[in-house]
Amino acid sequence: MTVRSHRADDVVDEVGVWLAGEFAGRLPASEIDRVVRTTRLDLEGSIAPEELGEMLHRLGRARLQRILHVAPTVQLRIPQAR
């Protein structure tokens, strides 16, 4: 594991904890984790590495809000990345 990938993993974990705190009780933890990890894959290679935390939080949060807005009582699946 490189220093860069280790740092990215830390950022993903941190954003996951933050969003889990925000969406706890409204979405299952497994769904929040899946959205964060899928979003990370979608962002890979598309943004500057130093922007990962902010972009992951913004896009992940938007996706989780969309899930709640579209179907608050039904789980909506975001397609798997690549």
N, C-alpha and C positions, 0 to 999 in steps of 0.2 A: 504494500500500500504506500502510495506516495504522500508527501506532506500535503500537496494540493487536494488529493482525494480524501484524505483524513479530515482536512478542514471543511470540505464540502459536506462530508457525512455529519460533522458536528453542527453545521448550519441547518441541515435537513432535520436533524433531531431537535434542535432548538425551536425551529419554526413549527414542527409537529407538536411540541409541548405547548407552545403559545396558542396554536389554533385549537388544540384539544381542550384547553382551558376555556376558550371562547365558545366552542360548540358543544361542550359536554352537556349531556342531558337532552340534546336535540338531535344528535347523530351518534351512532355507535363509534367507539374509539377505533375500531378496525376500518371503518369507512373513512374516517378522518386521516388515518395513517396511509391508506391506499391512495387517497386524493393527493396528499403531500408528496408521496413517492412518485406517483405518476406525473405530477406537475414538474417535479425535479427532472425527470427524464425528458419531458417536453421542452424544458428550458436549456438542456445540455447543448452546448455549442452555439446557442442563439444569443447569449448575453455575455458580457464581461464577467469573469469569475468573481470579481469583487462586488458585483451587483446581485449575486445569487440570493442572499438573505432577503433583501427587500422585494425582489421580483417574485420569489417563491412565496413569500407571505401574501403579497397582493393578489397574485393569480390563484393561489390555493384558497384564500379567503373568498374570493369572488366565485370560485367553483362551488365551494361549500354553501355559500349563500344561495346560489342558483339551485342547488339540490333542494334546499329547504323551501325556496319560493315555488319551484315547479311542482313539487310533490311532497308537501310536508309530512304526509303519512305513509308515503311509498318511497322505497329506496330507488334512486335513479343511479344508474351506472355510467361513469365517465369511461369512454373506450380506453383500452390499454394503449400505452404509448408504444410507438414503433414496434 
